[in-house]
Amino acid sequence: MSKQRIAVYPGSFDPVTNGHLDVIRRAAGIFDKVIVGVGRNVGKAPLFTTEERVSLIQVAVSELQNVEVQSFDGMLVAFAKQHGASVLVKGLRAISDFEYEFQMALANRHLDPSVETMFLMTSAEYQFLSSSIVKEMVRVGGDCSPLVPSVVMDALRRRFDGSACQL
């Protein structure tokens, strides 16, 4: 029996966007199992709690049988090894993403050479999209419904008392 191919797709996902889901779906087609690792970053002030972000992603990926969502803190490579993952999946939108992610990949390789990093280019329609852009659109009342799953749209509306993302 061959070894199961497990990957971790890490991020803060505050909130998860359709661009993230694009990468998750594509990774799910490549690997036997994809673990979406929702990082707890104490240095950031997230819009949603870690538990809320995990829950939102779980709903958004519920149709993908080989995807699970878990939170983590500490070293990413340690989280990957703990779950039997040998690959970290990173989505890239632009050259600036590559520069940062390349540095992180080298650092992770230094920490554990058995964990590889795989870059997936974002689909063209999501190249501009980030959680920060979604949050800024929400703050100014823009229409972000095409950019996030409906469960996230509902959560954004609740968070901003129904005023977020006017339709």
Contacts in CASP RR format, 6 or more apart in sequence:
PFRMAT RR
TARGET T0000
AUTHOR 0000-0000-0000
METHOD contacts of the structure
MODEL  1
MSKQRIAVYPGSFDPVTNGHLDVIRRAAGIFDKVIVGVGRNVGKAPLFTT
EERVSLIQVAVSELQNVEVQSFDGMLVAFAKQHGASVLVKGLRAISDFEY
EFQMALANRHLDPSVETMFLMTSAEYQFLSSSIVKEMVRVGGDCSPLVPS
VVMDALRRRFDGSACQL
4 32 0 8 1.000
4 33 0 8 1.000
5 30 0 8 1.000
5 31 0 8 1.000
5 32 0 8 1.000
5 33 0 8 1.000
5 86 0 8 1.000
5 87 0 8 1.000
6 31 0 8 1.000
6 32 0 8 1.000
6 33 0 8 1.000
6 34 0 8 1.000
6 35 0 8 1.000
6 83 0 8 1.000
6 84 0 8 1.000
6 85 0 8 1.000
6 86 0 8 1.000
6 87 0 8 1.000
7 27 0 8 1.000
7 30 0 8 1.000
7 31 0 8 1.000
7 33 0 8 1.000
7 34 0 8 1.000
7 35 0 8 1.000
7 85 0 8 1.000
7 86 0 8 1.000
7 87 0 8 1.000
7 88 0 8 1.000
7 89 0 8 1.000
7 118 0 8 1.000
8 34 0 8 1.000
8 35 0 8 1.000
8 36 0 8 1.000
8 37 0 8 1.000
8 76 0 8 1.000
8 79 0 8 1.000
8 80 0 8 1.000
8 83 0 8 1.000
8 85 0 8 1.000
8 87 0 8 1.000
8 88 0 8 1.000
8 89 0 8 1.000
9 23 0 8 1.000
9 24 0 8 1.000
9 27 0 8 1.000
9 34 0 8 1.000
9 35 0 8 1.000
9 36 0 8 1.000
9 37 0 8 1.000
9 88 0 8 1.000
9 89 0 8 1.000
9 90 0 8 1.000
10 36 0 8 1.000
10 37 0 8 1.000
10 39 0 8 1.000
10 72 0 8 1.000
10 76 0 8 1.000
10 79 0 8 1.000
10 88 0 8 1.000
10 90 0 8 1.000
11 37 0 8 1.000
11 38 0 8 1.000
11 39 0 8 1.000
12 38 0 8 1.000
12 39 0 8 1.000
12 41 0 8 1.000
12 44 0 8 1.000
12 46 0 8 1.000
12 53 0 8 1.000
12 131 0 8 1.000
13 20 0 8 1.000
13 36 0 8 1.000
13 38 0 8 1.000
13 53 0 8 1.000
13 56 0 8 1.000
13 57 0 8 1.000
13 131 0 8 1.000
14 44 0 8 1.000
14 46 0 8 1.000
14 47 0 8 1.000
14 48 0 8 1.000
14 53 0 8 1.000
14 131 0 8 1.000
14 135 0 8 1.000
15 47 0 8 1.000
15 48 0 8 1.000
15 53 0 8 1.000
15 56 0 8 1.000
15 131 0 8 1.000
15 134 0 8 1.000
15 135 0 8 1.000
15 148 0 8 1.000
15 152 0 8 1.000
15 155 0 8 1.000
15 156 0 8 1.000
16 53 0 8 1.000
16 56 0 8 1.000
16 57 0 8 1.000
16 60 0 8 1.000
16 131 0 8 1.000
16 148 0 8 1.000
16 149 0 8 1.000
16 152 0 8 1.000
17 126 0 8 1.000
17 129 0 8 1.000
17 130 0 8 1.000
17 131 0 8 1.000
17 134 0 8 1.000
17 147 0 8 1.000
17 148 0 8 1.000
17 152 0 8 1.000
18 126 0 8 1.000
18 129 0 8 1.000
18 146 0 8 1.000
18 147 0 8 1.000
18 148 0 8 1.000
18 149 0 8 1.000
19 122 0 8 1.000
19 123 0 8 1.000
19 126 0 8 1.000
19 129 0 8 1.000
20 57 0 8 1.000
21 60 0 8 1.000
21 61 0 8 1.000
21 149 0 8 1.000
22 122 0 8 1.000
22 123 0 8 1.000
22 126 0 8 1.000
23 89 0 8 1.000
23 91 0 8 1.000
23 120 0 8 1.000
23 122 0 8 1.000
24 34 0 8 1.000
24 36 0 8 1.000
24 61 0 8 1.000
24 64 0 8 1.000
24 67 0 8 1.000
25 64 0 8 1.000
26 120 0 8 1.000
27 34 0 8 1.000
27 89 0 8 1.000
27 120 0 8 1.000
28 34 0 8 1.000
28 64 0 8 1.000
28 66 0 8 1.000
28 67 0 8 1.000
29 66 0 8 1.000
31 66 0 8 1.000
31 87 0 8 1.000
31 89 0 8 1.000
32 66 0 8 1.000
33 66 0 8 1.000
33 67 0 8 1.000
33 68 0 8 1.000
34 64 0 8 1.000
34 66 0 8 1.000
34 67 0 8 1.000
34 68 0 8 1.000
34 89 0 8 1.000
35 67 0 8 1.000
35 68 0 8 1.000
35 69 0 8 1.000
35 70 0 8 1.000
35 83 0 8 1.000
35 85 0 8 1.000
36 57 0 8 1.000
36 61 0 8 1.000
36 67 0 8 1.000
36 68 0 8 1.000
36 69 0 8 1.000
36 70 0 8 1.000
37 69 0 8 1.000
37 70 0 8 1.000
37 71 0 8 1.000
37 72 0 8 1.000
37 79 0 8 1.000
38 50 0 8 1.000
38 53 0 8 1.000
38 54 0 8 1.000
38 57 0 8 1.000
38 69 0 8 1.000
38 70 0 8 1.000
38 71 0 8 1.000
38 72 0 8 1.000
39 50 0 8 1.000
39 71 0 8 1.000
39 72 0 8 1.000
39 73 0 8 1.000
40 50 0 8 1.000
40 71 0 8 1.000
40 72 0 8 1.000
40 73 0 8 1.000
42 73 0 8 1.000
46 53 0 8 1.000
47 135 0 8 1.000
47 159 0 8 1.000
48 56 0 8 1.000
48 155 0 8 1.000
48 159 0 8 1.000
50 71 0 8 1.000
51 71 0 8 1.000
52 155 0 8 1.000
53 71 0 8 1.000
54 69 0 8 1.000
54 70 0 8 1.000
54 71 0 8 1.000
56 149 0 8 1.000
56 151 0 8 1.000
56 152 0 8 1.000
56 155 0 8 1.000
57 69 0 8 1.000
58 69 0 8 1.000
59 149 0 8 1.000
59 151 0 8 1.000
60 149 0 8 1.000
60 151 0 8 1.000
60 152 0 8 1.000
61 67 0 8 1.000
61 69 0 8 1.000
70 83 0 8 1.000
72 79 0 8 1.000
75 111 0 8 1.000
76 88 0 8 1.000
76 108 0 8 1.000
77 88 0 8 1.000
77 108 0 8 1.000
77 111 0 8 1.000
77 112 0 8 1.000
77 115 0 8 1.000
78 112 0 8 1.000
80 86 0 8 1.000
80 87 0 8 1.000
80 88 0 8 1.000
80 112 0 8 1.000
80 115 0 8 1.000
81 112 0 8 1.000
81 114 0 8 1.000
81 115 0 8 1.000
85 115 0 8 1.000
86 114 0 8 1.000
86 115 0 8 1.000
86 116 0 8 1.000
87 115 0 8 1.000
87 116 0 8 1.000
87 117 0 8 1.000
87 118 0 8 1.000
88 105 0 8 1.000
88 108 0 8 1.000
88 115 0 8 1.000
88 116 0 8 1.000
88 117 0 8 1.000
88 118 0 8 1.000
89 117 0 8 1.000
89 118 0 8 1.000
89 120 0 8 1.000
90 101 0 8 1.000
90 104 0 8 1.000
90 105 0 8 1.000
90 117 0 8 1.000
90 118 0 8 1.000
90 119 0 8 1.000
90 120 0 8 1.000
91 97 0 8 1.000
91 101 0 8 1.000
91 119 0 8 1.000
91 120 0 8 1.000
91 121 0 8 1.000
91 122 0 8 1.000
92 98 0 8 1.000
92 101 0 8 1.000
92 119 0 8 1.000
92 120 0 8 1.000
92 121 0 8 1.000
92 122 0 8 1.000
93 122 0 8 1.000
93 126 0 8 1.000
93 127 0 8 1.000
93 128 0 8 1.000
93 129 0 8 1.000
93 130 0 8 1.000
94 127 0 8 1.000
98 119 0 8 1.000
101 117 0 8 1.000
101 119 0 8 1.000
104 117 0 8 1.000
105 117 0 8 1.000
108 115 0 8 1.000
108 117 0 8 1.000
109 115 0 8 1.000
109 116 0 8 1.000
109 117 0 8 1.000
122 129 0 8 1.000
129 147 0 8 1.000
133 147 0 8 1.000
134 144 0 8 1.000
134 147 0 8 1.000
134 148 0 8 1.000
134 156 0 8 1.000
137 143 0 8 1.000
137 144 0 8 1.000
137 147 0 8 1.000
137 165 0 8 1.000
138 144 0 8 1.000
138 156 0 8 1.000
138 160 0 8 1.000
138 164 0 8 1.000
138 165 0 8 1.000
141 163 0 8 1.000
141 164 0 8 1.000
141 165 0 8 1.000
141 166 0 8 1.000
142 165 0 8 1.000
142 166 0 8 1.000
143 165 0 8 1.000
143 166 0 8 1.000
143 167 0 8 1.000
144 153 0 8 1.000
144 156 0 8 1.000
144 164 0 8 1.000
144 165 0 8 1.000
145 153 0 8 1.000
145 165 0 8 1.000
145 167 0 8 1.000
148 156 0 8 1.000
153 165 0 8 1.000
156 164 0 8 1.000
156 165 0 8 1.000
157 163 0 8 1.000
157 164 0 8 1.000
157 165 0 8 1.000
END
